[in-house]
Amino acid sequence: MTRGAMVAAVALVALLFFPATFAFPPAGQQQLDPHFYDHSCPQAQQIVASIVGKAHAQDPRMAASLLRLHFHDCFVK
């Protein structure tokens, strides 16, 4: 898998499994629930860890890129 395809796959997984990161609910309703996917997709954490692990194995800079992406989404905006 090419680096571009791996980045696209990781971004897609992030959009599917962590929509709260990309949506902005009204003030006062911004609650993150660490158990959100426990019933609807109990394998979510393993799926994400697997895809991110594969991306990191192909390009060790991927971990830093994802950290930078989350920092920008959470703190810079």
Residue frames as a rotation matrix with the C-alpha (Angstrom) as fourth column:
MET 1
0.589 0.808 0.000 0.00
0.808 -0.589 0.000 0.00
0.000 0.000 -1.000 0.00
THR 2
-0.154 -0.643 0.750 1.36
0.574 -0.676 -0.461 3.42
0.804 0.360 0.473 -0.90
ARG 3
-0.848 -0.219 -0.482 1.90
0.526 -0.452 -0.720 6.12
-0.060 -0.865 0.499 1.71
GLY 4
-0.818 0.573 0.047 -0.97
-0.537 -0.791 0.294 8.18
0.206 0.215 0.955 0.26
ALA 5
-0.063 0.809 -0.584 -3.35
-0.195 0.564 0.802 5.25
0.979 0.164 0.122 0.43
MET 6
-0.327 -0.114 -0.938 -2.31
0.799 0.497 -0.339 4.51
0.504 -0.861 -0.071 4.01
VAL 7
-0.988 -0.013 -0.151 -2.86
0.090 -0.855 -0.510 8.15
-0.123 -0.518 0.846 5.04
ALA 8
-0.500 0.860 -0.099 -6.29
-0.662 -0.306 0.684 8.08
0.558 0.408 0.723 3.38
ALA 9
-0.039 0.467 -0.883 -7.17
0.276 0.855 0.440 4.84
0.961 -0.226 -0.162 5.20
VAL 10
-0.643 -0.255 -0.722 -6.10
0.754 -0.047 -0.655 6.25
0.133 -0.966 0.222 8.57
ALA 11
-0.944 0.329 0.011 -8.07
-0.329 -0.941 -0.084 9.46
-0.017 -0.082 0.996 7.93
LEU 12
-0.251 0.893 -0.373 -11.15
-0.441 0.238 0.866 7.43
0.862 0.382 0.334 6.97
VAL 13
-0.172 0.138 -0.975 -10.89
0.691 0.722 -0.020 5.35
0.702 -0.678 -0.219 10.13
ALA 14
-0.898 -0.199 -0.392 -10.54
0.426 -0.616 -0.663 8.51
-0.110 -0.763 0.638 12.20
LEU 15
-0.747 0.665 0.023 -13.64
-0.601 -0.688 0.407 10.01
0.286 0.290 0.913 10.55
LEU 16
-0.068 0.760 -0.646 -15.67
-0.176 0.629 0.758 6.85
0.982 0.165 0.091 11.08
PHE 17
0.063 0.037 -0.997 -14.65
0.752 0.656 0.072 6.05
0.657 -0.754 0.013 14.63
PHE 18
-0.444 -0.273 -0.853 -14.01
0.815 -0.518 -0.258 9.48
-0.372 -0.810 0.453 16.08
PRO 19
-0.021 0.489 0.872 -16.66
0.807 -0.507 0.303 11.80
0.590 0.710 -0.384 14.58
ALA 20
0.790 0.318 -0.524 -16.62
0.591 -0.622 0.514 14.03
-0.162 -0.716 -0.679 17.70
THR 21
-0.172 -0.939 -0.298 -13.15
0.631 -0.337 0.698 15.15
-0.756 -0.069 0.651 16.64
PHE 22
-0.855 -0.214 0.473 -14.54
0.519 -0.356 0.777 16.52
0.002 0.910 0.415 13.38
ALA 23
0.035 0.926 0.377 -17.92
0.597 -0.322 0.735 17.90
0.802 0.199 -0.563 14.49
PHE 24
-0.931 -0.336 0.140 -18.61
0.123 -0.651 -0.749 20.82
0.343 -0.680 0.648 16.75
PRO 25
-0.068 0.950 -0.304 -21.77
0.865 0.208 0.457 20.37
0.498 -0.232 -0.836 18.84
PRO 26
0.470 0.319 0.823 -23.27
-0.018 -0.929 0.371 23.40
0.883 -0.189 -0.430 20.62
ALA 27
-0.550 -0.705 0.446 -21.46
-0.416 -0.232 -0.879 24.65
0.724 -0.670 -0.165 23.71
GLY 28
-0.241 0.418 0.876 -22.35
-0.950 0.083 -0.301 22.71
-0.198 -0.905 0.377 26.84
GLN 29
0.807 0.561 0.183 -22.99
-0.498 0.814 -0.300 19.50
-0.317 0.151 0.936 24.90
GLN 30
0.369 -0.766 -0.526 -19.37
-0.634 0.205 -0.745 18.65
0.679 0.609 -0.410 24.18
GLN 31
0.381 -0.188 0.905 -18.94
-0.774 0.471 0.424 15.50
-0.506 -0.862 0.034 26.21
LEU 32
-0.180 -0.494 -0.851 -16.53
-0.784 0.595 -0.179 12.76
0.594 0.634 -0.494 25.14
ASP 33
0.647 0.442 0.621 -17.49
-0.716 0.631 0.297 9.26
-0.261 -0.637 0.725 26.21
PRO 34
-0.405 -0.910 -0.095 -14.61
-0.895 0.373 0.243 6.76
-0.186 0.183 -0.965 26.35
HIS 35
-0.681 0.219 0.699 -17.16
0.058 0.967 -0.248 3.93
-0.730 -0.128 -0.671 26.17
PHE 36
-0.142 0.674 -0.725 -19.09
-0.789 -0.519 -0.328 5.31
-0.597 0.526 0.606 23.18
TYR 37
-0.011 0.074 -0.997 -18.33
-0.899 0.436 0.042 2.32
0.438 0.897 0.062 20.92
ASP 38
-0.693 -0.325 0.644 -18.42
-0.642 0.683 -0.347 -0.40
-0.327 -0.654 -0.682 23.59
HIS 39
-0.120 0.750 0.650 -21.73
-0.003 0.655 -0.756 -1.78
-0.993 -0.093 -0.076 22.31
SER 40
0.760 0.499 -0.416 -22.04
-0.367 -0.199 -0.909 -0.55
-0.536 0.843 0.032 18.71
CYS 41
0.711 -0.595 -0.376 -18.50
-0.227 0.312 -0.923 -1.54
0.666 0.741 0.086 17.69
PRO 42
0.941 -0.287 0.179 -16.63
-0.125 0.195 0.973 -3.36
-0.314 -0.938 0.148 20.47
GLN 43
0.418 -0.822 0.387 -13.65
0.852 0.503 0.146 -3.97
-0.315 0.269 0.910 18.17
ALA 44
0.951 0.038 0.308 -13.18
0.186 -0.864 -0.468 -0.26
0.248 0.502 -0.828 17.35
GLN 45
0.664 -0.742 0.092 -10.03
-0.602 -0.458 0.654 0.18
-0.443 -0.490 -0.751 19.43
GLN 46
0.087 -0.638 0.765 -8.41
0.201 0.764 0.614 -2.95
-0.976 0.100 0.194 17.98
ILE 47
0.589 0.192 0.785 -9.36
0.793 0.047 -0.607 -1.92
-0.153 0.980 -0.125 14.42
VAL 48
0.961 -0.228 0.154 -7.87
-0.191 -0.956 -0.222 1.55
0.197 0.184 -0.963 14.82
ALA 49
0.446 -0.841 0.306 -4.75
-0.528 0.029 0.849 0.20
-0.723 -0.540 -0.431 16.55
SER 50
0.236 -0.319 0.918 -4.24
0.562 0.815 0.139 -2.31
-0.793 0.483 0.372 13.75
ILE 51
0.738 0.106 0.667 -4.55
0.653 -0.364 -0.664 0.26
0.173 0.925 -0.338 10.96
VAL 52
0.873 -0.458 0.166 -2.37
-0.482 -0.863 0.152 2.81
0.073 -0.212 -0.974 12.74
GLY 53
0.375 -0.754 0.539 0.19
-0.216 0.495 0.842 0.09
-0.902 -0.432 0.023 13.50
LYS 54
0.360 -0.195 0.912 0.35
0.826 0.521 -0.214 -0.90
-0.434 0.831 0.349 9.83
ALA 55
0.894 -0.016 0.449 0.70
0.238 -0.831 -0.503 2.74
0.381 0.556 -0.739 8.80
HIS 56
0.725 -0.651 0.224 3.50
-0.614 -0.463 0.639 3.24
-0.313 -0.601 -0.735 11.35
ALA 57
0.330 -0.602 0.727 5.28
0.253 0.798 0.546 0.07
-0.909 0.004 0.416 10.16
GLN 58
0.463 -0.111 0.880 5.30
0.887 0.063 -0.458 1.42
-0.005 0.992 0.127 6.59
ASP 59
0.029 -0.439 0.898 6.27
0.284 -0.858 -0.428 4.95
0.958 0.268 0.100 7.60
PRO 60
-0.269 -0.200 -0.942 7.59
0.936 0.175 -0.305 5.60
0.226 -0.964 0.140 11.12
ARG 61
-0.990 -0.095 0.106 6.72
0.078 -0.985 -0.155 9.31
0.119 -0.145 0.982 10.75
MET 62
-0.316 0.948 0.026 3.01
0.197 0.039 0.980 8.41
0.928 0.315 -0.199 10.68
ALA 63
0.055 0.327 -0.944 2.75
0.978 0.175 0.118 8.41
0.203 -0.929 -0.310 14.49
ALA 64
-0.669 -0.368 -0.646 4.07
0.517 -0.855 -0.048 11.97
-0.534 -0.366 0.762 14.64
SER 65
-0.912 0.366 0.184 1.79
-0.035 -0.517 0.855 13.01
0.408 0.774 0.485 11.78
LEU 66
-0.053 0.940 -0.337 -1.29
0.551 0.309 0.775 11.67
0.833 -0.145 -0.534 13.59
LEU 67
-0.112 -0.063 -0.992 -0.27
0.965 -0.246 -0.093 13.37
-0.239 -0.967 0.088 16.82
ARG 68
-0.928 -0.266 -0.262 0.15
0.186 -0.938 0.291 16.66
-0.323 0.221 0.920 14.95
LEU 69
-0.634 0.761 0.135 -3.25
0.127 -0.069 0.989 16.17
0.763 0.645 -0.053 13.25
HIS 70
0.167 0.731 -0.662 -5.02
0.839 0.247 0.485 15.63
0.518 -0.637 -0.572 16.58
PHE 71
-0.445 -0.381 -0.810 -3.21
0.763 -0.635 -0.120 18.57
-0.469 -0.672 0.574 18.19
HIS 72
-0.996 0.060 0.065 -4.37
-0.008 -0.798 0.602 20.85
0.088 0.599 0.796 15.38
ASP 73
-0.331 0.940 -0.082 -7.95
0.266 0.177 0.948 19.57
0.905 0.291 -0.309 15.51
CYS 74
0.245 0.473 -0.846 -8.20
0.898 0.219 0.382 19.88
0.366 -0.853 -0.371 19.29
PHE 75
0.118 -0.306 -0.945 -6.18
0.802 -0.531 0.273 22.96
-0.585 -0.790 0.183 20.18
VAL 76
-0.835 -0.551 0.019 -5.38
0.452 -0.664 0.596 25.13
-0.316 0.506 0.802 17.18
LYS 77
-0.389 0.765 0.513 -8.92
0.547 -0.256 0.797 25.63
0.741 0.591 -0.319 15.89
